[in-house]
Amino acid sequence: MSDNCELCDERFKMFKSQDLENGFFDVTFDVEGKLIHAHKFMLASISEVLKRMVSDTWNNGDPITIKAYSFKNFYEFLKFIYSGKCSFTDDNIFSMIDLSEFYQVKSLQHKCDQFLSKKEYTANNVLVILKALSNYSLPLFEKSLCKAVKENGINLVESDGFMETSKEIVMKIVKFKDKIVSEEKLFEKIYEWAENQAQKKQEESNEEIFNMNDLIKSQLNEILPYIQFKKMNLNFLNRFVVKKGFLFSYDELSEILDFVCSRVTGMFLLSFIFCWK
């Protein structure tokens, strides 16, 4: 074992002991009425947020009250700072991710990402977990989730709860490389979602009357560029998309239709030539 590792182990043992006489602690946290003692230099060296929190400018020597997290989870967080290790469970993982994000401890966030990437994802839990983690950068988790969606044929846009999900989740879904459903079904369900969101906003307004088309368009503006209209069936475009023409400029809709018409014509000519031969 290296000298550095031995030194880390000694510091961790000192922290675990919570021995006020021999621990030389210089900062204390009050979490759910319980005290956790620590060392400023350990906290300040790993997080700028903690550095500001424990600095003399902000800390007058009184215990620092932590309200957003439980004693158990905050203690695990401090354990990680001292040892580089902590216990992840299904019950605490969301809190640990939030702790890593709030205090900007990237190494902990990476450990959380690794833990999540090894979990099993099904049609019953994908949307719930996506919603809980939509505000965090977790590339390994998202890669694992995309793999599960593809391998298990999970149709997210027709899953229970999709109509109530947030725009952030819808954005993640349309960016997935493997969406399972066709572009036609994808747009149809996302348009239905946007209608649902617009209707909710109208119902929540006691006085103001909104233009529904404007509300729907505002929900879809950031999403539309990720939908591949040029891959859609011409019949669907004419029957469904053209009727939603307020979502596009004249030039945008013309370009889509011209491209698909050319593609259909080209396929027809190739088929004719092949049959003629």
Helices and strands as residue ranges (DSSP letters): H 3-17, E 27-31, E 34-38, H 40-44, H 48-54, E 64-66, H 71-83, H 93-102, H 106-117, H 126-133, H 139-152, G 156-158, G 162-164, H 167-175, H 183-204, H 212-220, G 224-226, G 229-231, H 234-236, I 237-241, G 242-247, H 250-276
